[in-house]
Amino acid sequence: MKKSDLKSLPIDDLWALHERISKILSARILAEKRQLEKRLDQLNRGKTDRETGARDATPENANRPRRKYPKVFPKYRNPAVPTETWSGRGKQPRWLVSALQSGGTMKDFEIRDSRVS
């Protein structure tokens, strides 16, 4: 089919062609996915969970309750927007990074009583 043929087709015919192409593509994608999964299963045969990267695959880990972590109270507060706080763990928030770059210190943002949010 030439490009000029497609331009001259009515919308209904183009839409029907689109649907046919979509069905063919999805069928081929599913077939290829199944083929790749079979190949992956063949490659992973005989390997342990640690080698394949599987986590918590054993039933004993599935029934274990999650460890309870203590509540971490905020230690730093954005003076411009008091609802923005940071506990001091993990990556520094953007507001703190920009404030530190503009000459502020960590001491400027400390919350005096860290248990009050």
C-alpha positions as CSV (number, residue, x, y, z in Angstrom):
1,M,0.0,0.0,0.0
2,K,1.4,3.4,-1.0
3,K,1.4,6.5,1.1
4,S,-0.9,8.2,-1.2
5,D,-3.4,5.3,-0.9
6,L,-3.5,5.8,2.9
7,K,-4.2,9.5,2.5
8,S,-7.1,9.0,0.2
9,L,-8.8,6.3,2.4
10,P,-11.9,7.4,4.4
11,I,-11.6,7.6,8.2
12,D,-13.7,4.5,8.8
13,D,-11.4,2.4,6.6
14,L,-8.3,3.9,8.3
15,W,-9.7,3.0,11.7
16,A,-10.5,-0.6,10.7
17,L,-6.9,-0.9,9.4
18,H,-5.6,0.5,12.7
19,E,-7.7,-2.1,14.7
20,R,-6.4,-4.9,12.5
21,I,-2.8,-3.8,13.0
22,S,-3.3,-3.4,16.7
23,K,-4.6,-7.0,17.0
24,I,-1.7,-8.4,15.0
25,L,0.8,-6.4,17.1
26,S,-0.6,-7.4,20.4
27,A,-0.7,-11.1,19.4
28,R,2.9,-11.0,18.3
29,I,4.0,-9.2,21.5
30,L,2.2,-11.8,23.6
31,A,3.9,-14.6,21.6
32,E,7.3,-13.1,22.0
33,K,6.7,-12.5,25.7
34,R,5.8,-16.2,26.2
35,Q,8.9,-17.2,24.3
36,L,11.1,-15.0,26.4
37,E,9.6,-16.2,29.6
38,K,10.2,-19.8,28.5
39,R,13.8,-19.0,27.7
40,L,14.2,-17.3,31.1
41,D,12.8,-20.3,32.9
42,Q,15.2,-22.6,31.1
43,L,18.1,-20.3,32.1
44,N,17.0,-20.2,35.7
45,R,16.5,-24.0,36.1
46,G,18.8,-25.3,38.8
47,K,19.7,-22.0,40.3
48,T,18.9,-21.1,43.9
49,D,16.7,-18.2,45.0
50,R,19.8,-16.2,46.0
51,E,21.3,-16.7,42.5
52,T,18.1,-15.6,40.7
53,G,17.5,-12.7,43.0
54,A,14.2,-13.9,44.4
55,R,13.3,-12.4,47.7
56,D,11.2,-13.8,50.5
57,A,10.2,-16.8,48.3
58,T,10.1,-19.2,51.2
59,P,6.8,-19.7,53.0
60,E,8.4,-19.0,56.4
61,N,9.1,-15.4,55.5
62,A,5.7,-14.9,54.0
63,N,3.9,-15.5,57.4
64,R,6.3,-13.4,59.4
65,P,4.9,-10.1,60.6
66,R,6.7,-6.9,59.7
67,R,9.0,-5.5,62.3
68,K,7.7,-2.4,64.0
69,Y,9.8,0.6,63.7
70,P,9.8,3.5,66.2
71,K,8.2,6.8,65.1
72,V,10.8,9.2,63.9
73,F,10.0,12.8,64.8
74,P,11.0,15.7,62.7
75,K,14.2,17.5,63.6
76,Y,14.2,20.3,61.0
77,R,11.5,22.6,59.8
78,N,11.2,25.0,56.9
79,P,10.5,28.5,58.4
80,A,8.9,29.7,55.2
81,V,6.4,26.7,55.1
82,P,6.2,25.3,58.6
83,T,4.4,22.1,57.5
84,E,7.5,21.0,55.6
85,T,9.7,19.1,58.0
86,W,12.5,16.6,57.8
87,S,13.6,13.9,60.3
88,G,17.3,14.1,59.4
89,R,17.1,10.6,57.7
90,G,17.5,10.0,54.0
91,K,18.0,12.5,51.3
92,Q,17.8,16.2,52.3
93,P,14.6,17.8,51.0
94,R,14.8,20.4,48.3
95,W,13.8,23.3,50.5
96,L,16.7,22.5,52.9
97,V,19.3,22.0,50.1
98,S,18.4,25.4,48.5
99,A,18.4,27.1,51.9
100,L,21.9,25.7,52.7
101,Q,23.2,26.8,49.3
102,S,22.0,30.3,50.0
103,G,24.0,30.6,53.2
104,G,21.8,29.0,55.9
105,T,23.1,26.5,58.4
106,M,21.5,23.3,59.7
107,K,21.2,25.0,63.1
108,D,18.8,27.6,61.6
109,F,16.3,24.9,60.8
110,E,16.4,22.8,63.9
111,I,13.2,22.3,65.9
112,R,13.9,22.9,69.6
113,D,11.6,20.1,70.9
114,S,11.9,17.4,68.2
115,R,8.9,15.5,69.4
116,V,6.5,18.3,68.6
117,S,5.6,18.5,64.9
